[in-house]
């Protein structure tokens, strides 16, 4: 009994122990299962957290870029506002200038109409002067033809003089046989003396003309040599027309700056050389003619020269003043502006326009005094 009693507690303890062991393993297994589940969940959560952190980082970068873009847009908006304010101010200034320009346009239109009327009057005067020059040129041609005829008459007169000398010899022989020999002799001598005087007048006039032509030719040759040393122009600066008129061409770059009528130092020196040569032409009218190219006057110069007419006339007048200062007779000089109405070449480039900008000096011969010669011929 006692032994059985002692064994019973031992069996009961074993049963309880095994119960606790089983419970422990069940609890441990359950705990391990839940622990594994929690670890798996923690890993999943960590991965989700890492993904969320990545997304947060991306969103932070996007937010930073958005903030930068917003700041840039704000700066651009401020700049646009400033620009808009400036443009409004400029627009207001432009409107004010436009109003002023319209008023100036109205004033210039009035001035242009007045100048146009004045230019028309000048044109009529120039046409009249041109007609007079043309008439004078025709008279020069007529006088030159008369001079040629006089030269032919001189040859015929010399031949007649020889014939008269023969007749005089015959008359002298016949007068010896006449009772009025002394009277007839004196009459023949008077006729011969008159004929000789006529021939001397012809010879002296022709000799003077030949000497004058030689002096003029020499003066022009010297002038052309001096001009060629001053200018780099390849073309001839001194030429002679068929009617006997001598033309001296002076390019703009020798005399003036572009768009100006003020002579430079080189231009004054050149014109004084021309004046020195013109002193050898005492029997010529001197016409100084200004020419421009076909381009319109720029707005910067319109206050001084509204058009090419004023510019060309001012340049011709400036050249005349130098010739007057050099001692030429003012009654022989004239200044004419032709603007762009008489170009030398068609203007296709800058070189053509430069060729048309020039001063031309025309030496027009004054008709020689042949009245006495003509009267003698008629007698």
Secondary structure, 3 states (H helix, E strand, C coil): CHHHHHHHHHHHHHHHHHHHHHHHHHHHHHHHHHHHHHHHHHHHHHHHHHHHHHHHHHHHHHHHHHHHHHHHHHHHHHHHHHHHHHHHHHHHHHHHHHHHHHHHHHHHHHHHHHHHHHHHHHHHHHHHHHHHHHHHHHHHHHHHHHHHHHHHHHHHHHHHHHHHHHHHHHHHHHHCCCCCHHHHHHHHHHHHHHHHHHHHHHHHHHHHHHHHHHHHHHHHHHHHHHHHHHCCCCCCCEEECCCCCEEEEEEHHHHECCCCCCECHHHHHHHHHHHHHHCCCCCEEEEEEEECCCCCCCCCCCCCCCCHHHHHHHHHHHHHHHHHHCCCCHHHEEEEECCCCCCCCCCCCHHHHHHHCEEEEEEEECCCCCHHHHHHHHC
